[in-house]
Structures are given as structure tokens and as C-alpha cells.
Amino acid sequence: MGTISFHKEVSKPSTSSSPASSSTSSTSRTETVNGSHEFKINGYSLAKGMGVGKYIASDTFMVGGYEWAIYFYPDGKSAEDNASYISLFIALASEGTDVRALFELTLMDQSGKDRHKVHSHFGRMLESGPYTLKYRGSMWGYKRFFKRTLLETSDYLKDDCLSFRCCVGVVKSHTEGPKIYSISVPPSDLGQHFGRLLESGKGTDVKFEVDGEIFAAHKLVLAVRSPVFRAQLFGPLKDQNTQCITVEDMEAPVFKALLHFIYWDTLPDMEELVGSTSKWASTLVSQHLLAAADRYALERMRLLCEAKLCQGVAINTVATTLALAEQHNCLHLKALCLKFVALPENLKAVMQTDGFEYLKESCPGVLTELLQYVARNGEHSVIACGYRRKEAPLDGSDANGRRVKPRLQ
């Protein structure tokens, strides 16, 4: 971390009648935001022979507001640079321009002697400063990271496994001026005020009938939070009878949770909502809430539900979750479900669930994608060993609607 200080002083007045002199100062701080990622290659012997320039990529990881990925080339990155070496690179995996960073690539010694193979920017003076990655897909690393014949007889390879660690330090700068006050500002409690307004029932001017239950709310609050409610309550084609609106194709607990989010800006406690600690029940209600969020154009709620479903992927629910992800354009959730189902130890069990039958009927196109995913796993057995292989770099690297409607219990 470096610190650059700037000090400006107003010249002294020439006469005693001039106003009193004053000075100001500010400090520019340039430092690194650091993070690391460990990448294990299980089944190294199976990865060999995939060809020069072919690589295995780690999952992306976030450091300093940018996504990164490690690229491992078992047969080297380029033939002209001698294919008898393994190559290792770190790549910028998200959009960015002129991202300045420090890097460290380490091949871990697995004998316990800590004799790691390290290439590092950290802890030394750099003649030209941090490395600059120009755009998404730019790389830093070594084509001749380690000679393959030496690697295969070393303590770096154990039980056909290699372990790499990458450290990234993204360079950030900011300028600080003098603070002449210290005021503790509490976090926003706007959601609590609106939430208590809903709980009090005061001032409600619209009612909804959902699956036999009545819910009272405030038109203006609903209209501000949801463009769908805004059109329904105030638009040119608004419902004629806004005293009590019937909501079709939704269950009462789901609508109650929807209102909770609209007023509180948080999801309700899932266990409390369904009256169960079952992980399956929590996943089920999250599925329903995701569909409701999409129906009423509540993007933040949709993303919160997508994140919860990503955390709760399981054999008995993944097929219906995958169908839901396809129907509501949840790309991250869909990719996670496909990856989970395609694992050899999961595929057969998932195919025997009722949800898989629903998936076949409602989203036949997803089955094609799943088959391609499984076929790719079978063709490249290295994937089943714990890592994935991609066919092309992130951006041509340089040298550097049906809803899922199971019934809530």
C-alpha cells in the first residue's frame, strides 16, 4: 500500500490588515484490495494429452469488484513456446478496462515441506508498476510455468492431484480530506415503518381475495413498488372493482409473503411462513415466491429467491427448480441446476423424481441442453474429476409462461 500526500498552503498576506491565512490538505491513498482462490486439479493424468492451447478453467471468483478465473494448460499454451511445459494464467473474467492489479501464482508443495513454486508481484519493487489488463479475457501468467517431466516426479503431484493458489490485488485509489465531524448515522429503517403500517391495517384502501383469504393493503404503496400493481390499480385498464380484487393462480401464504416483501423490502422467514424446518418446504415456498416476483415485476425479490434456490439445490427439488429457472429466465440458477443434475452420482436419482416428469412436459428444450451437458461430461472425463474444461477463452485471450404449482402444505 502506498500513500501520496498533497498539501496546499495559501500564501501569507503581505499586510497585517489582510484576512487571516488558511491552509487545507488532502491525502490520496493507493492500495490493493486482495483476495485468493485455490484451484485443485483432480485426475491430472487424464487431463494430459488434451492438446496444446487447450485449457481447464477454475470457477470464477470475485476480487476488488471484478471476476477472475485461473486457466491451466496441461500441454502448454502454445507449441512455439515448447509444449513440454505446463502453462498457468490468471484472466479477467468480467467487463473492465485498464484494470491494474498485482498477481501471485503458486503451485502448492503437497509434501508438507512448504517448498511451493511461487511467481509473485507482491512484496517487491515493480519497475513499471502493477500489471494492466486491458479488457475482459486479458491474461497474466507463464507459458513455461513448470517443466512437465519434473512436475510428474515432484512433491507437487500427489494422488494424481495438483493444487494451485492464485492471489489477486486490485489497485484502488481514493482521496481523503480532513474530517471535522464524527456523526454516527443509523441504518435506514424505512422498511420497518412501512412494515408496521401493513401490520397495523390503518389507511388500507384495497383488498385482495387469495385462495379464500382476504388481505388489506394500500394502493399507493403497491403502485410505487410494482409496475404491475400500478397498472392494475391506476392504469387506463385498471380493475373496475378495486375494493376487493380476486387473485387467481396463487396461494394465500405466497401472497402474504409477497406483501411482506413489498412493505418490508425483505423476504419473510421461510420456516415461520410454512410452519416447518424442512429444507424441502423452504425450497418449495421459494419456488412459489420466485414465480410471484416475476409475475409482479419485483426484480430484487426475484433475485433474492433465485439466490435462496441456488443454496437449496437437492435431488428431490432440482428438476422443478430447473423448470422454474427456464420459465423465468434465471440464468445463474439454471446453470447451477444443469451442473448438479449432470453429475453422474445425481442424474439417475433426479430422473426418478416426479419433478423430472414435470420438467419433460413443461420444458422439453431444457432436456436437450441437459443431454448436451451430460454428453460433454462423458466425452471429457476430466470434468467428472472435479474441474471443467471450456472450448474457448472468455473473450479471445491475448498473450497476456407455466409456473411450478405444487401445493403448499
Secondary structure, 3 states (H helix, E strand, C coil): CEEEEEEEECCCCCCCCCCCCCEEEEEEEEEEEEEEEEEEEECHHHHCCCCCCCCEECCCEEECCEEEEEEEECCCCCHHHCCCEEEEEEEECCCCCCEEEEEEEEECCCCCCCCCEEEECCCCCCCCCCEEECCCCCEEEEEEEEEHHHHCCCCCCECCEEEEEEEEEEEEEEEECCCCCCCCCCCCCHHHHHHHHHHHCCCCCEEEEECCEEEEECHHHHHHHCHHHHHHHHCCCCCCCCCEEEECCCCHHHHHHHHHHHHHCCCCCHHHHHCCCCHHHHHHHHHHHHHHHHHCCCHHHHHHHHHHHHHCCCCCCHHHHHHHHHHCCCHHHHHHHHHHHHCHHHHHHHHCCHHHHHHHHHCHHHHHHHHHHHHHHHHCHHHHHCCEECCCCCCCCCCCCCCCCCCCC
